[in-house]
């Protein structure tokens, strides 16, 4: 079964919003981690500068 067929079957079984949410969460997980690190580093810089 190809990935597209599995994706289509999942949409039919679970509904489009659920499948889309899971896809976006997996796709953006790395970017969210990178942004979290950048925000933490920015917080440390702001705390050093009075």
C-alpha positions as CSV (number, residue, x, y, z in Angstrom):
1,X,0.0,0.0,0.0
2,X,1.5,3.3,-1.1
3,X,1.6,6.3,1.3
4,X,-1.0,8.1,-0.7
5,X,-3.4,5.1,-0.4
6,X,-2.8,4.9,3.4
7,X,-3.4,8.7,3.6
8,X,-6.7,8.4,1.7
9,X,-7.8,5.5,3.8
10,X,-7.0,7.4,7.0
11,X,-9.1,10.4,5.8
12,X,-12.0,8.1,5.1
13,X,-11.7,6.4,8.5
14,X,-10.8,9.2,10.8
15,X,-11.9,12.4,9.1
16,X,-10.1,15.1,7.4
17,X,-9.5,17.4,10.4
18,X,-7.8,14.7,12.5
19,X,-5.5,13.6,9.7
20,X,-4.6,17.1,8.8
21,X,-3.8,18.0,12.5
22,X,-1.5,15.0,12.8
23,X,0.2,15.7,9.6
24,X,0.9,19.3,10.5
25,X,2.1,18.4,14.0
26,X,4.6,15.9,12.6
27,X,5.7,18.3,9.9
28,X,6.2,21.3,12.2
29,X,7.6,19.6,15.2
30,X,11.2,20.4,14.4
31,X,10.4,24.0,13.7
32,X,8.6,24.3,17.0
33,X,11.6,22.9,18.8
34,X,13.9,25.4,17.0
35,X,11.7,28.3,17.9
36,X,11.5,27.2,21.5
37,X,15.3,27.1,21.7
38,X,15.6,30.6,20.1
39,X,13.0,32.1,22.5
40,X,14.9,30.6,25.5
41,X,18.2,32.0,24.2
42,X,16.6,35.4,23.6
43,X,15.3,35.3,27.2
44,X,18.8,34.7,28.5
45,X,20.2,37.7,26.5
46,X,17.4,40.0,27.8
47,X,18.0,38.9,31.4
48,X,21.8,39.8,31.0
49,X,21.1,43.3,29.6
50,X,19.6,45.6,32.2
